[in-house]
Amino acid sequence: MTSCSDSDEGAEKPNKNQKKKRRKGEKHVSFPPDEQIVSGFAEHRNTTRKVDSCLTLTEVMAAYEQSCSRHQVQPRAHILQQLQQGVCVGGSVKCLDLKGERLDHRSCEALEAVLKSLHFDFINLQAAQLEENGASSLLDMILYYESTTHLDISDNSSMGTSCWRALAHLIKQSVRLSRLDVSNVPLVDYPAQSLSKALLTSRLTVLHLHNAQLSGMPLYTLVGALKSNKALRELHLTNNLLNSYQDALHLGDLLRYNTTLQTLELSNNALADAGLEELCDGLRRQTAGLKVLLLRNNQITAKGMVHLAEALPALKVLQVLDLGENLLGNEGIQVIREPLMVNCSVLQLSLAQANISCEGAVALAEFLAESRQIQRLDLRQNEVKVGGLMALCLALRINHSLASLDLDHIPLQEQDEFLMETQTRLRSEITRHCLANVSRSHLAMETCETLPAEADERADSAATA
């Protein structure tokens, strides 16, 4: 595969009659005539490949084995097995799984026979021990042939400058790549700058950057690019040690300026109460955009609920809020009880492992009795016993929207057998109420779909008369 990722724009062109010895391992770059470059690039950039032009998987296997022979490497049994067991539909195959395969330069070059013949929904290069030249060449191929919609290059911490340059080029230029995973890879200095610059014009819609050491300047650089990004819909940033000071301030700025991002996952960080204040300030500016905010395990306490209580009544688009594994306690639930009643957007609320007991469950039951839109409430891993369950059960006799109330599969231990039996009965009743709400919701949807058709029929009858 011809690779231009490492070429220098200002490099002096050698005389075509001049003979030059190539060092071992150095890439040889040669270009066909201009008209062939243009036609070839247009052919491979076309993502609507016809079925007639698709080789059979048996033919692709044979081509791969021949390519391995040319590059003097052994064909990977795992790759041959995937091709043998795969299903080719219109030139597309579900997955090319190269996780854990050690891909040196020649092994990557041999893969061109596969990448130029098939499209993949997912190419997994996780922990593939990618070498510098091999990685950049492989990424160039994936771009040139538009080989995949989802690429995972996580756990490749040895990627060098040329590899990051090739990845940035892929992000900027690909018309097919929609999801990228670069987790467990330090995104500091050049990698952070390269990725951020590429995101200014990319078509990516989903980006996973878990455990990427993004705290501080790398996050500032990333947010600077995403403020003006109009394509990204999901950003996942778990386990990045994001703090409640500069990092939370940058994330608040992201929410103030970006109105296309729909999912922001910040679980397993250290944003704390002060960080939640910054996020809530940005959330209030969201008139369109963010629908899912995941803040599980962020050292948030009841004090942080004061900031959320101020923001909840103003939120118009946020639909999913996860506050699980934070020490909210009953006090925190009391703080957000009335604001939740006023809020008209939140459909799913997760409070799993939030240090809630029966007192907090009673407050949530009061919210449920008033709510007309909440669809799911997660209360797993909390100390909600008979008193709380009774309040929730009574609320569900009034509430007609809640479709799922998540409780622990194994009931909590009560003092005596009567209370255990009561708890079992209440849990069963809660399940019945939720199922009734689901049925009621489906019936309402069917009615809404039927009524317009009936109205059209009546209009046609009136016109005929």
Kinemage of the C-alpha trace (Angstrom):
@kinemage 1
@onewidth
@group {chain A} dominant
@subgroup {mainchain}
@vectorlist {calphas} color= white
{ca met a 1} P 0.000 0.000 0.000
{ca thr a 2} L 1.346 3.405 -0.898
{ca ser a 3} L 1.547 5.532 2.221
{ca cys a 4} L 2.054 9.276 2.331
{ca ser a 5} L 1.564 9.828 6.056
{ca asp a 6} L 5.243 10.311 6.756
{ca ser a 7} L 6.171 12.314 3.659
{ca asp a 8} L 7.572 15.830 4.090
{ca glu a 9} L 5.934 18.464 1.927
{ca gly a 10} L 9.145 20.348 1.425
{ca ala a 11} L 11.294 17.329 0.588
{ca glu a 12} L 13.499 17.740 -2.489
{ca lys a 13} L 12.410 15.524 -5.368
{ca pro a 14} L 15.224 13.200 -6.557
{ca asn a 15} L 16.282 13.052 -10.205
{ca lys a 16} L 14.417 10.153 -11.820
{ca asn a 17} L 17.693 8.890 -13.365
{ca gln a 18} L 19.403 8.965 -9.997
{ca lys a 19} L 19.762 5.529 -8.356
{ca lys a 20} L 19.533 5.476 -4.615
{ca lys a 21} L 20.017 2.628 -2.178
{ca arg a 22} L 17.106 2.067 0.205
{ca arg a 23} L 17.760 1.354 3.839
{ca lys a 24} L 16.270 -1.849 5.239
{ca gly a 25} L 12.671 -1.301 6.374
{ca glu a 26} L 12.359 2.076 4.587
{ca lys a 27} L 9.066 2.629 2.752
{ca his a 28} L 9.144 2.771 -1.017
{ca val a 29} L 6.676 5.309 -2.388
{ca ser a 30} L 5.739 5.249 -6.060
{ca phe a 31} L 2.834 6.931 -7.801
{ca pro a 32} L 0.998 6.015 -11.020
{ca pro a 33} L 0.169 8.668 -13.621
{ca asp a 34} L -2.110 11.487 -12.437
{ca glu a 35} L -5.228 10.239 -14.222
{ca gln a 36} L -4.881 6.814 -12.566
{ca ile a 37} L -4.487 8.359 -9.142
{ca val a 38} L -7.695 10.350 -9.548
{ca ser a 39} L -9.748 7.511 -11.002
{ca gly a 40} L -8.417 4.988 -8.503
{ca phe a 41} L -9.076 7.250 -5.540
{ca ala a 42} L -12.618 7.987 -6.707
{ca glu a 43} L -13.267 4.281 -7.148
{ca his a 44} L -12.155 3.359 -3.655
{ca arg a 45} L -13.768 6.356 -1.963
{ca asn a 46} L -17.154 5.254 -3.297
{ca thr a 47} L -18.844 3.680 -0.278
{ca thr a 48} L -21.759 2.204 -2.269
{ca arg a 49} L -19.929 -0.851 -3.563
{ca lys a 50} L -22.065 -3.133 -5.721
{ca val a 51} L -22.642 -6.790 -4.884
{ca asp a 52} L -21.467 -7.900 -8.354
{ca ser a 53} L -18.008 -6.473 -7.701
{ca cys a 54} L -17.638 -8.282 -4.386
{ca leu a 55} L -15.180 -11.149 -4.309
{ca thr a 56} L -16.251 -14.263 -2.473
{ca leu a 57} L -14.668 -14.747 0.938
{ca thr a 58} L -12.834 -17.774 -0.445
{ca glu a 59} L -11.237 -15.557 -3.086
{ca val a 60} L -10.341 -12.966 -0.457
{ca met a 61} L -8.689 -15.693 1.636
{ca ala a 62} L -6.638 -16.797 -1.364
{ca ala a 63} L -5.646 -13.195 -2.113
{ca tyr a 64} L -4.597 -12.699 1.505
{ca glu a 65} L -2.448 -15.843 1.481
{ca gln a 66} L -0.765 -14.700 -1.752
{ca ser a 67} L -0.160 -11.268 -0.236
{ca cys a 68} L 1.418 -12.865 2.833
{ca ser a 69} L 3.686 -14.866 0.550
{ca arg a 70} L 4.792 -11.713 -1.268
{ca his a 71} L 5.549 -9.956 2.014
{ca gln a 72} L 7.239 -13.058 3.462
{ca val a 73} L 4.991 -13.430 6.505
{ca gln a 74} L 2.859 -16.301 7.708
{ca pro a 75} L -0.923 -15.859 7.137
{ca arg a 76} L -2.668 -15.319 10.469
{ca ala a 77} L -4.827 -18.331 11.283
{ca his a 78} L -7.245 -16.097 13.206
{ca ile a 79} L -7.809 -13.905 10.139
{ca leu a 80} L -8.336 -16.894 7.835
{ca gln a 81} L -10.786 -18.377 10.320
{ca gln a 82} L -12.826 -15.157 10.424
{ca leu a 83} L -12.970 -14.978 6.638
{ca gln a 84} L -13.942 -18.623 6.423
{ca gln a 85} L -16.785 -18.245 8.925
{ca gly a 86} L -17.904 -14.757 7.859
{ca val a 87} L -20.902 -13.705 5.826
{ca cys a 88} L -20.396 -11.257 2.962
{ca val a 89} L -23.422 -9.066 2.246
{ca gly a 90} L -22.977 -6.553 -0.548
{ca gly a 91} L -19.228 -6.409 0.001
{ca ser a 92} L -19.581 -5.905 3.755
{ca val a 93} L -18.571 -8.175 6.630
{ca lys a 94} L -19.528 -7.599 10.242
{ca cys a 95} L -16.115 -7.628 11.903
{ca leu a 96} L -12.380 -7.987 11.387
{ca asp a 97} L -11.097 -8.825 14.865
{ca leu a 98} L -7.332 -8.341 15.206
{ca lys a 99} L -7.349 -7.838 18.974
{ca gly a 100} L -4.072 -8.951 20.533
{ca glu a 101} L -2.476 -9.826 17.186
{ca arg a 102} L 1.099 -8.572 16.914
{ca leu a 103} L 1.021 -6.606 13.662
{ca asp a 104} L 4.454 -5.627 12.411
{ca his a 105} L 5.048 -3.655 9.228
{ca arg a 106} L 4.946 -6.603 6.814
{ca ser a 107} L 1.866 -8.129 8.472
{ca cys a 108} L 0.051 -4.819 8.031
{ca glu a 109} L 1.067 -4.555 4.384
{ca ala a 110} L -0.216 -8.079 3.749
{ca leu a 111} L -3.648 -7.062 5.022
{ca glu a 112} L -4.183 -4.776 2.024
{ca ala a 113} L -5.555 -7.745 0.062
{ca val a 114} L -8.366 -8.004 2.629
{ca leu a 115} L -9.021 -4.303 3.155
{ca lys a 116} L -9.328 -3.487 -0.551
{ca ser a 117} L -11.865 -6.276 -1.131
{ca leu a 118} L -14.237 -5.905 1.818
{ca his a 119} L -15.954 -3.334 3.961
{ca phe a 120} L -16.235 -4.042 7.696
{ca asp a 121} L -18.714 -2.720 10.208
{ca phe a 122} L -15.985 -2.965 12.852
{ca ile a 123} L -12.208 -3.334 12.739
{ca asn a 124} L -10.722 -4.185 16.131
{ca leu a 125} L -7.033 -3.328 16.512
{ca gln a 126} L -7.112 -3.284 20.301
{ca ala a 127} L -3.760 -4.256 21.858
{ca ala a 128} L -2.354 -5.149 18.422
{ca gln a 129} L 1.159 -3.973 19.392
{ca leu a 130} L 1.209 -1.739 16.343
{ca glu a 131} L 4.658 -0.723 15.160
{ca glu a 132} L 5.302 2.778 13.865
{ca asn a 133} L 5.538 2.140 10.118
{ca gly a 134} L 3.048 -0.710 10.090
{ca ala a 135} L 0.434 1.265 12.017
{ca ser a 136} L 0.625 4.332 9.790
{ca ser a 137} L 0.498 2.180 6.652
{ca leu a 138} L -2.511 0.237 7.966
{ca leu a 139} L -4.409 3.426 8.845
{ca asp a 140} L -3.654 4.821 5.383
{ca met a 141} L -5.171 1.688 3.849
{ca ile a 142} L -8.280 1.923 6.015
{ca leu a 143} L -8.759 5.492 4.801
{ca tyr a 144} L -7.965 4.777 1.149
{ca tyr a 145} L -10.379 1.863 0.894
{ca glu a 146} L -12.913 3.296 3.404
{ca ser a 147} L -12.729 -0.079 5.111
{ca thr a 148} L -14.824 0.453 8.235
{ca thr a 149} L -17.419 2.500 10.112
{ca his a 150} L -16.073 1.617 13.587
{ca leu a 151} L -12.370 1.444 14.464
{ca asp a 152} L -10.909 0.477 17.853
{ca ile a 153} L -7.183 1.136 18.372
{ca ser a 154} L -7.258 1.094 22.173
{ca asp a 155} L -4.379 -0.312 24.252
{ca asn a 156} L -1.718 0.643 21.688
{ca ser a 157} L 0.376 2.950 23.835
{ca ser a 158} L 3.510 2.671 21.661
{ca met a 159} L 2.019 4.502 18.665
{ca gly a 160} L 4.499 7.109 17.447
{ca thr a 161} L 4.247 10.461 15.704
{ca ser a 162} L 3.721 9.105 12.184
{ca cys a 163} L 0.969 6.808 13.437
{ca trp a 164} L -0.869 9.689 15.113
{ca arg a 165} L -0.423 11.744 11.952
{ca ala a 166} L -2.010 8.946 9.911
{ca leu a 167} L -4.844 8.583 12.418
{ca ala a 168} L -5.538 12.314 12.286
{ca his a 169} L -5.614 12.164 8.497
{ca leu a 170} L -8.062 9.252 8.664
{ca ile a 171} L -10.335 11.148 11.086
{ca lys a 172} L -10.348 14.263 8.912
{ca gln a 173} L -10.774 12.621 5.531
{ca ser a 174} L -12.887 9.488 5.991
{ca val a 175} L -16.482 9.712 4.809
{ca arg a 176} L -17.371 6.339 6.311
{ca leu a 177} L -15.747 6.193 9.756
{ca ser a 178} L -18.348 7.142 12.365
{ca arg a 179} L -17.006 5.688 15.634
{ca leu a 180} L -13.475 5.688 17.025
{ca asp a 181} L -12.183 4.105 20.254
{ca val a 182} L -8.797 5.273 21.546
{ca ser a 183} L -8.934 4.135 25.167
{ca asn a 184} L -6.075 3.231 27.530
{ca val a 185} L -3.710 5.333 25.419
{ca pro a 186} L -2.087 8.501 26.886
{ca leu a 187} L -3.400 11.519 24.963
{ca val a 188} L -0.792 14.057 25.956
{ca asp a 189} L 1.233 16.558 23.957
{ca tyr a 190} L 1.297 15.698 20.228
{ca pro a 191} L -1.437 12.993 20.288
{ca ala a 192} L -3.873 15.380 22.010
{ca gln a 193} L -3.067 18.206 19.603
{ca ser a 194} L -3.249 15.948 16.549
{ca leu a 195} L -6.584 14.399 17.553
{ca ser a 196} L -8.128 17.744 18.495
{ca lys a 197} L -7.114 19.395 15.231
{ca ala a 198} L -8.599 16.488 13.277
{ca leu a 199} L -11.899 16.804 15.160
{ca leu a 200} L -12.387 20.319 13.809
{ca thr a 201} L -13.534 18.910 10.470
{ca ser a 202} L -14.228 15.220 11.120
{ca arg a 203} L -17.461 13.291 10.478
{ca leu a 204} L -17.098 11.141 13.599
{ca thr a 205} L -20.309 10.788 15.584
{ca val a 206} L -19.049 8.610 18.483
{ca leu a 207} L -15.711 8.984 20.297
{ca his a 208} L -14.505 6.829 23.217
{ca leu a 209} L -11.480 8.156 25.126
{ca his a 210} L -11.556 6.161 28.360
{ca asn a 211} L -8.486 6.235 30.627
{ca ala a 212} L -6.551 8.561 28.310
{ca gln a 213} L -4.945 10.935 30.857
{ca leu a 214} L -7.025 13.825 29.573
{ca ser a 215} L -6.984 15.941 32.725
{ca gly a 216} L -5.509 19.434 32.320
{ca met a 217} L -4.126 20.759 29.038
{ca pro a 218} L -5.174 17.738 26.898
{ca leu a 219} L -8.833 18.266 27.897
{ca tyr a 220} L -8.527 22.019 27.264
{ca thr a 221} L -7.191 21.270 23.767
{ca leu a 222} L -9.922 18.724 23.074
{ca val a 223} L -12.738 20.996 24.271
{ca gly a 224} L -11.357 23.853 22.190
{ca ala a 225} L -11.927 21.766 19.061
{ca leu a 226} L -15.287 20.350 20.121
{ca lys a 227} L -16.816 23.753 20.837
{ca ser a 228} L -17.215 24.246 17.098
{ca asn a 229} L -17.611 20.595 16.077
{ca lys a 230} L -21.007 19.949 14.451
{ca ala a 231} L -20.782 16.187 13.855
{ca leu a 232} L -19.966 14.450 17.154
{ca arg a 233} L -23.006 13.050 18.975
{ca glu a 234} L -21.392 10.949 21.745
{ca leu a 235} L -18.296 11.680 23.856
{ca his a 236} L -17.195 9.084 26.433
{ca leu a 237} L -14.533 10.174 28.957
{ca thr a 238} L -14.596 7.719 31.866
{ca asn a 239} L -11.545 7.139 34.111
{ca asn a 240} L -9.631 10.277 33.145
{ca leu a 241} L -9.090 11.728 36.645
{ca leu a 242} L -11.093 14.794 35.622
{ca asn a 243} L -11.102 17.244 38.536
{ca ser a 244} L -13.534 19.782 39.930
{ca tyr a 245} L -11.439 22.818 38.977
{ca gln a 246} L -10.003 23.402 35.504
{ca asp a 247} L -11.436 20.205 34.005
{ca ala a 248} L -14.996 20.922 35.153
{ca leu a 249} L -14.641 24.501 33.919
{ca his a 250} L -13.646 23.254 30.441
{ca leu a 251} L -16.537 20.777 30.349
{ca gly a 252} L -18.945 23.527 31.391
{ca asp a 253} L -17.642 25.604 28.482
{ca leu a 254} L -18.219 22.668 26.154
{ca leu a 255} L -21.882 22.553 27.185
{ca arg a 256} L -22.229 26.325 26.810
{ca tyr a 257} L -21.029 26.378 23.201
{ca asn a 258} L -21.697 22.938 21.697
{ca thr a 259} L -25.349 22.217 20.872
{ca thr a 260} L -24.933 19.053 18.770
{ca leu a 261} L -23.407 16.721 21.379
{ca gln a 262} L -26.156 14.404 22.662
{ca thr a 263} L -24.322 12.050 25.064
{ca leu a 264} L -21.598 13.007 27.547
{ca glu a 265} L -20.200 10.209 29.722
{ca leu a 266} L -18.037 11.368 32.635
{ca ser a 267} L -18.310 8.411 34.997
{ca asn a 268} L -15.459 7.361 37.316
{ca asn a 269} L -13.833 10.774 37.601
{ca ala a 270} L -13.506 13.306 40.441
{ca leu a 271} L -15.719 16.217 39.382
{ca ala a 272} L -17.291 16.449 42.863
{ca asp a 273} L -19.811 19.098 43.935
{ca ala a 274} L -17.872 22.082 42.573
{ca gly a 275} L -17.524 20.353 39.199
{ca leu a 276} L -21.246 19.608 39.091
{ca glu a 277} L -21.886 23.327 39.582
{ca glu a 278} L -19.893 24.109 36.423
{ca leu a 279} L -21.714 21.395 34.473
{ca cys a 280} L -25.119 22.632 35.621
{ca asp a 281} L -24.241 26.163 34.541
{ca gly a 282} L -23.491 24.821 31.056
{ca leu a 283} L -26.574 22.601 31.056
{ca arg a 284} L -28.853 25.582 31.599
{ca arg a 285} L -27.590 27.020 28.301
{ca gln a 286} L -28.579 23.867 26.376
{ca thr a 287} L -31.688 24.659 24.363
{ca ala a 288} L -30.896 21.745 22.035
{ca gly a 289} L -28.328 18.995 22.176
{ca leu a 290} L -27.375 17.085 25.318
{ca lys a 291} L -29.860 14.307 26.100
{ca val a 292} L -27.675 11.920 28.131
{ca leu a 293} L -25.398 12.906 31.038
{ca leu a 294} L -23.636 10.095 32.928
{ca leu a 295} L -21.985 11.128 36.213
{ca arg a 296} L -21.655 7.795 38.006
{ca asn a 297} L -18.972 7.652 40.725
{ca asn a 298} L -17.815 11.285 40.755
{ca gln a 299} L -17.590 12.056 44.502
{ca ile a 300} L -20.813 14.067 44.361
{ca thr a 301} L -22.679 14.603 47.640
{ca ala a 302} L -25.923 16.193 48.840
{ca lys a 303} L -24.237 19.620 48.565
{ca gly a 304} L -23.919 19.118 44.813
{ca met a 305} L -27.658 18.483 44.579
{ca val a 306} L -28.207 22.154 45.409
{ca his a 307} L -26.668 23.080 42.039
{ca leu a 308} L -28.662 20.403 40.236
{ca ala a 309} L -31.864 21.602 41.932
{ca glu a 310} L -31.281 25.072 40.473
{ca ala a 311} L -30.765 23.685 36.971
{ca leu a 312} L -33.478 20.997 36.775
{ca pro a 313} L -36.504 23.305 36.281
{ca ala a 314} L -34.800 24.991 33.330
{ca leu a 315} L -33.683 21.848 31.503
{ca lys a 316} L -35.570 21.242 28.240
{ca val a 317} L -33.661 18.471 26.429
{ca leu a 318} L -31.841 16.306 29.023
{ca gln a 319} L -33.538 12.894 29.081
{ca val a 320} L -31.110 10.539 30.859
{ca leu a 321} L -29.305 11.432 34.094
{ca asp a 322} L -27.068 8.941 35.931
{ca leu a 323} L -25.989 9.918 39.453
{ca gly a 324} L -25.281 6.386 40.672
{ca glu a 325} L -22.420 5.528 43.034
{ca asn a 326} L -22.397 9.024 44.531
{ca leu a 327} L -23.024 9.745 48.215
{ca leu a 328} L -26.263 11.680 47.698
{ca gly a 329} L -28.071 10.193 50.674
{ca asn a 330} L -31.643 10.943 51.677
{ca glu a 331} L -30.722 14.603 52.108
{ca gly a 332} L -29.691 14.913 48.473
{ca ile a 333} L -32.931 13.320 47.275
{ca gln a 334} L -34.956 15.738 49.394
{ca val a 335} L -33.101 18.642 47.745
{ca ile a 336} L -34.002 17.593 44.184
{ca arg a 337} L -37.505 16.237 44.910
{ca glu a 338} L -39.477 19.377 44.006
{ca pro a 339} L -37.203 20.430 41.114
{ca leu a 340} L -37.735 16.963 39.623
{ca met a 341} L -41.485 17.539 39.805
{ca val a 342} L -41.083 20.787 37.868
{ca asn a 343} L -38.709 19.328 35.280
{ca cys a 344} L -40.374 18.227 32.024
{ca ser a 345} L -37.497 16.520 30.198
{ca val a 346} L -35.860 13.793 32.322
{ca leu a 347} L -37.154 10.351 31.311
{ca gln a 348} L -34.553 8.109 32.980
{ca leu a 349} L -32.969 8.705 36.384
{ca ser a 350} L -30.329 6.388 37.863
{ca leu a 351} L -29.696 6.569 41.609
{ca ala a 352} L -28.113 3.137 42.036
{ca gln a 353} L -25.824 2.825 45.049
{ca ala a 354} L -26.505 6.412 46.115
{ca asn a 355} L -26.807 5.760 49.876
{ca ile a 356} L -30.618 6.031 49.846
{ca ser a 357} L -32.880 4.434 52.455
{ca cys a 358} L -36.655 4.399 52.959
{ca glu a 359} L -36.715 8.133 53.696
{ca gly a 360} L -35.229 8.928 50.276
{ca ala a 361} L -37.564 6.409 48.619
{ca val a 362} L -40.576 8.208 50.132
{ca ala a 363} L -39.322 11.496 48.641
{ca leu a 364} L -38.946 9.807 45.255
{ca ala a 365} L -42.463 8.378 45.582
{ca glu a 366} L -43.782 11.914 46.014
{ca phe a 367} L -41.982 12.859 42.817
{ca leu a 368} L -43.397 9.815 40.976
{ca ala a 369} L -46.933 10.685 42.033
{ca glu a 370} L -46.569 14.090 40.345
{ca ser a 371} L -44.528 13.118 37.287
{ca arg a 372} L -46.157 12.626 33.897
{ca gln a 373} L -43.060 11.731 31.888
{ca ile a 374} L -40.539 9.708 33.961
{ca gln a 375} L -40.077 6.261 32.364
{ca arg a 376} L -37.268 4.568 34.312
{ca leu a 377} L -35.945 4.859 37.870
{ca asp a 378} L -32.940 2.821 39.056
{ca leu a 379} L -32.747 2.253 42.842
{ca arg a 380} L -30.549 -0.826 42.956
{ca gln a 381} L -27.974 -1.277 45.731
{ca asn a 382} L -29.785 1.029 48.148
{ca glu a 383} L -31.343 0.261 51.549
{ca val a 384} L -34.957 0.522 50.385
{ca lys a 385} L -37.065 -1.813 52.526
{ca val a 386} L -40.801 -2.205 53.226
{ca gly a 387} L -41.506 1.420 54.173
{ca gly a 388} L -39.949 2.784 50.983
{ca leu a 389} L -41.452 0.083 48.793
{ca met a 390} L -44.905 0.809 50.192
{ca ala a 391} L -44.592 4.505 49.289
{ca leu a 392} L -43.343 3.671 45.787
{ca cys a 393} L -46.181 1.199 45.291
{ca leu a 394} L -48.793 3.775 46.305
{ca ala a 395} L -47.245 6.344 43.940
{ca leu a 396} L -47.442 3.906 41.028
{ca arg a 397} L -51.188 3.609 41.495
{ca ile a 398} L -51.260 7.247 40.349
{ca asn a 399} L -48.261 7.394 38.008
{ca his a 400} L -48.982 6.186 34.454
{ca ser a 401} L -45.572 6.804 32.836
{ca leu a 402} L -42.994 4.733 34.770
{ca ala a 403} L -42.197 1.599 32.757
{ca ser a 404} L -39.294 0.308 34.851
{ca leu a 405} L -38.393 0.604 38.549
{ca asp a 406} L -35.086 -1.225 38.985
{ca leu a 407} L -34.645 -2.920 42.354
{ca asp a 408} L -32.174 -5.541 43.562
{ca his a 409} L -33.037 -9.056 42.420
{ca ile a 410} L -32.540 -10.377 45.948
{ca pro a 411} L -34.771 -8.542 48.483
{ca leu a 412} L -33.082 -6.934 51.489
{ca gln a 413} L -33.325 -8.785 54.755
{ca glu a 414} L -36.105 -7.639 57.107
{ca gln a 415} L -36.549 -8.273 60.836
{ca asp a 416} L -39.177 -11.003 60.535
{ca glu a 417} L -40.895 -13.264 58.044
{ca phe a 418} L -44.041 -11.102 57.785
{ca leu a 419} L -42.019 -8.099 56.601
{ca met a 420} L -40.165 -10.286 54.081
{ca glu a 421} L -43.468 -11.521 52.682
{ca thr a 422} L -44.793 -7.945 52.556
{ca gln a 423} L -41.668 -6.838 50.705
{ca thr a 424} L -42.126 -9.623 48.138
{ca arg a 425} L -45.778 -8.691 47.644
{ca leu a 426} L -44.958 -4.979 47.200
{ca arg a 427} L -42.222 -5.730 44.674
{ca ser a 428} L -44.658 -7.851 42.659
{ca glu a 429} L -47.246 -5.092 42.720
{ca ile a 430} L -44.662 -2.546 41.577
{ca thr a 431} L -43.798 -4.811 38.636
{ca arg a 432} L -47.483 -5.135 37.687
{ca his a 433} L -47.982 -1.357 37.745
{ca cys a 434} L -44.926 -0.837 35.523
{ca leu a 435} L -46.114 -3.471 33.038
{ca ala a 436} L -49.545 -1.835 32.973
{ca asn a 437} L -47.884 1.499 32.162
{ca val a 438} L -45.942 -0.150 29.332
{ca ser a 439} L -49.163 -1.593 27.876
{ca arg a 440} L -50.907 1.750 28.268
{ca ser a 441} L -48.029 3.502 26.505
{ca his a 442} L -48.083 1.045 23.577
{ca leu a 443} L -51.834 1.455 23.238
{ca ala a 444} L -51.477 5.235 23.196
{ca met a 445} L -48.808 4.998 20.497
{ca glu a 446} L -50.965 2.726 18.369
{ca thr a 447} L -53.889 5.119 18.788
{ca cys a 448} L -51.745 8.070 17.723
{ca glu a 449} L -50.629 6.160 14.626
{ca thr a 450} L -54.201 5.139 13.763
{ca leu a 451} L -55.960 8.456 14.280
{ca pro a 452} L -54.239 10.347 11.422
{ca ala a 453} L -55.169 7.546 8.984
{ca glu a 454} L -58.786 7.618 10.157
{ca ala a 455} L -58.831 11.394 9.821
{ca asp a 456} L -57.535 11.117 6.249
{ca glu a 457} L -60.265 8.568 5.438
{ca arg a 458} L -62.955 10.890 6.827
{ca ala a 459} L -61.535 13.784 4.828
{ca asp a 460} L -61.556 11.677 1.645
{ca ser a 461} L -65.177 10.624 2.289
{ca ala a 462} L -66.228 14.233 2.830
{ca ala a 463} L -64.479 15.287 -0.362
{ca thr a 464} L -66.202 12.513 -2.323
{ca ala a 465} L -69.617 13.480 -0.960
